[in-house]
Amino acid sequence: PCPVHHLWHEDKGFRKNIILNRSLAAAKGRYLVLTDADCIPHPRFVEDHASLAQPGFWVQGRRSYLDAAASASLKVGESIPTFRLLLSGQLTGAAKAFRLPFPVIRCDTAQRGIIGCNMAMWRDDLLAVNGWDEEYEGWGLGEDSDIGSRLYHLGRPRKFVYGRAILYHLHHPILGRDHLPKSQARLAETLRTKKIRCLRGVNQYVESNQAG
């Protein structure tokens, strides 16, 4: 059995990095698998991530997208009919939708394809970069790319994986991205300076946890 510890904070807009840092501070495991609430993992998602874990690397999985009709039709406990949804055009990203007998793995330090809904990282590495940068507001750029970049600067390349750690992303309305210019500038500064540690990160919660 796996004990479940549910962390919650008040809904004040998109504050993903804050709850990720709080979760990192509370986590007891050495290796953390990360996903989002708008995603459905393959039954072997955690098993796959565990098998891909390797010191000195972090892992980036992929995700395919379910359209609105497919997302609304899913029922708890039922398997996702991947082939049927692909044929009907209700699932996009065929190359990312199937678990393969052997995974395709590329090790790199590229910016492209850094997505926070399907990651796995060593807790010590996350603490070394001070977790997620809470200066980022909103979604779509920076909240994920920034921590991936700082792990690269720490000397931790990623294992970019196809065919394992499969994830299906549910359809939902898209929030605005008025914050984007500010996020772009902040990420550019992280890349230019090869920053490793952010200022407003997990240290706020690790220190309070230790004090408590």
C-alpha positions in Angstrom: 0.0 0.0 0.0 1.0 3.6 -0.7 0.2 6.2 1.9 -1.5 9.3 0.5 -0.8 12.7 2.0 -3.0 15.3 0.4 -1.7 18.9 0.4 -4.2 21.7 -0.5 -4.1 25.5 -0.8 -6.8 28.1 -1.5 -7.7 28.7 -5.2 -6.2 32.2 -6.0 -5.5 31.5 -9.6 -2.7 29.6 -11.2 -0.1 29.0 -8.4 1.4 25.7 -9.5 4.9 26.4 -8.4 3.8 27.2 -4.8 2.0 23.9 -4.3 4.9 22.0 -6.0 7.4 23.5 -3.6 5.1 22.7 -0.6 4.8 19.1 -1.9 8.6 18.9 -2.4 9.2 20.0 1.2 6.7 17.5 2.5 7.9 14.5 0.4 9.7 11.7 2.1 10.9 9.7 -1.0 14.2 10.1 -2.7 12.7 10.1 -6.2 9.6 12.1 -7.2 7.2 11.5 -10.1 5.2 14.6 -11.1 2.0 14.9 -13.0 -1.0 17.3 -13.2 -4.6 17.0 -12.1 -5.8 17.3 -15.7 -4.0 14.2 -16.9 -4.8 10.4 -16.7 -1.7 8.2 -16.3 -1.3 4.8 -18.0 -1.7 1.9 -15.5 2.0 1.3 -15.6 3.0 5.0 -15.4 4.7 4.9 -12.0 6.3 1.5 -12.7 7.8 3.0 -15.9 9.1 6.0 -14.2 10.7 3.9 -11.5 12.4 1.7 -14.1 13.8 4.8 -15.9 15.3 6.4 -12.7 19.0 6.9 -12.9 21.2 9.1 -10.7 22.5 12.2 -12.5 19.5 12.4 -14.8 15.9 13.6 -14.6 13.1 12.0 -16.8 10.8 13.7 -19.2 7.8 11.7 -20.5 5.2 12.7 -23.1 1.5 13.1 -23.3 -1.3 12.8 -25.9 -4.4 14.9 -25.9 -8.1 13.8 -25.6 -10.7 16.1 -27.1 -13.7 17.5 -25.3 -16.1 14.7 -26.3 -13.6 11.9 -25.4 -12.7 13.7 -22.1 -16.4 13.9 -21.1 -17.2 10.3 -22.0 -14.5 8.7 -19.8 -15.7 6.8 -16.7 -13.8 5.9 -13.6 -12.3 2.5 -13.7 -12.6 2.1 -17.5 -9.6 1.8 -19.8 -9.0 4.5 -22.4 -9.9 3.1 -25.8 -6.7 4.4 -27.5 -7.1 2.9 -30.9 -10.8 3.8 -31.3 -10.1 7.4 -30.2 -7.2 7.8 -32.6 -9.3 6.5 -35.5 -12.1 8.8 -34.7 -9.8 11.8 -34.3 -10.5 12.3 -30.6 -7.0 11.6 -29.5 -4.0 13.5 -30.9 -0.3 12.5 -30.6 -0.3 8.9 -31.8 3.4 8.5 -31.3 3.0 9.4 -27.6 -0.1 7.4 -26.9 1.2 3.8 -26.9 3.4 1.9 -24.5 6.2 0.2 -26.6 8.0 -3.1 -25.8 11.2 -1.1 -25.6 11.3 2.6 -24.8 13.0 5.2 -27.1 15.3 7.3 -25.0 17.3 10.4 -25.9 19.6 12.2 -23.4 19.8 15.9 -24.0 19.7 19.4 -22.5 17.3 20.9 -24.9 14.6 23.5 -24.1 12.0 22.0 -26.4 9.6 19.6 -24.9 10.0 20.5 -21.2 6.5 19.8 -19.8 5.7 19.6 -16.1 2.8 17.2 -16.4 5.1 14.2 -16.9 8.4 14.5 -15.1 10.5 12.5 -12.6 13.4 13.9 -10.6 15.6 13.1 -7.6 14.6 15.1 -4.5 18.2 16.0 -3.7 18.6 17.5 -7.2 15.4 19.6 -6.7 16.6 20.8 -3.4 19.9 21.7 -4.9 18.2 24.1 -7.3 15.8 25.4 -4.6 12.8 23.8 -6.3 10.4 25.8 -8.4 10.7 29.6 -8.9 7.6 31.2 -7.4 8.3 34.5 -9.3 6.6 32.9 -12.3 2.8 33.6 -12.6 0.4 31.8 -14.9 0.9 28.8 -17.1 2.6 27.9 -20.4 6.1 29.1 -20.1 8.6 29.2 -17.3 7.0 27.3 -14.6 8.3 24.1 -16.2 11.1 25.2 -18.5 12.8 27.2 -15.7 13.4 24.3 -13.4 14.4 22.0 -16.3 17.0 24.6 -17.3 18.3 25.0 -13.8 18.7 21.3 -13.5 20.7 21.4 -16.8 22.9 24.1 -15.3 23.4 21.9 -12.2 24.8 19.2 -14.6 21.6 17.0 -14.7 20.6 16.3 -18.3 17.2 14.7 -19.0 16.2 11.3 -20.4 13.6 12.2 -23.0 11.4 9.1 -23.3 8.9 7.8 -25.8 6.9 4.6 -25.4 6.9 4.5 -21.6 5.4 6.6 -18.8 2.3 7.3 -21.0 0.0 10.1 -20.1 -3.4 11.3 -21.5 -4.2 15.0 -21.2 -7.9 15.9 -20.7 -9.6 18.7 -22.6 -10.4 21.9 -20.6 -10.9 25.6 -21.3 -7.6 27.5 -21.7 -6.7 30.3 -19.3 -5.4 33.6 -20.5 -1.6 34.2 -20.8 -1.2 37.9 -20.2 1.8 37.1 -18.0 3.7 35.7 -21.0 6.1 38.6 -21.7 7.2 38.7 -18.1 7.7 35.0 -18.0 9.7 35.0 -21.3 12.0 37.7 -19.9 12.6 35.8 -16.7 13.3 32.5 -18.5 15.7 34.3 -20.8 17.6 35.7 -17.8 17.8 32.2 -16.3 19.3 30.9 -19.5 21.7 33.9 -20.0 23.1 33.7 -16.5 23.0 29.8 -16.3 21.2 30.2 -13.0 21.1 27.2 -10.7 19.2 28.3 -7.6 16.1 30.5 -7.6 15.5 33.0 -4.8 11.8 32.3 -3.9 11.8 28.5 -3.9 11.3 25.5 -1.7 13.6 26.8 1.0 10.7 28.8 2.4 8.9 25.5 3.3 11.8 23.3 4.1 13.0 25.7 6.8 9.5 26.0 8.2 9.0 22.3 8.2 12.2 21.8 10.1 11.3 24.5 12.6 8.0 22.7 13.2 
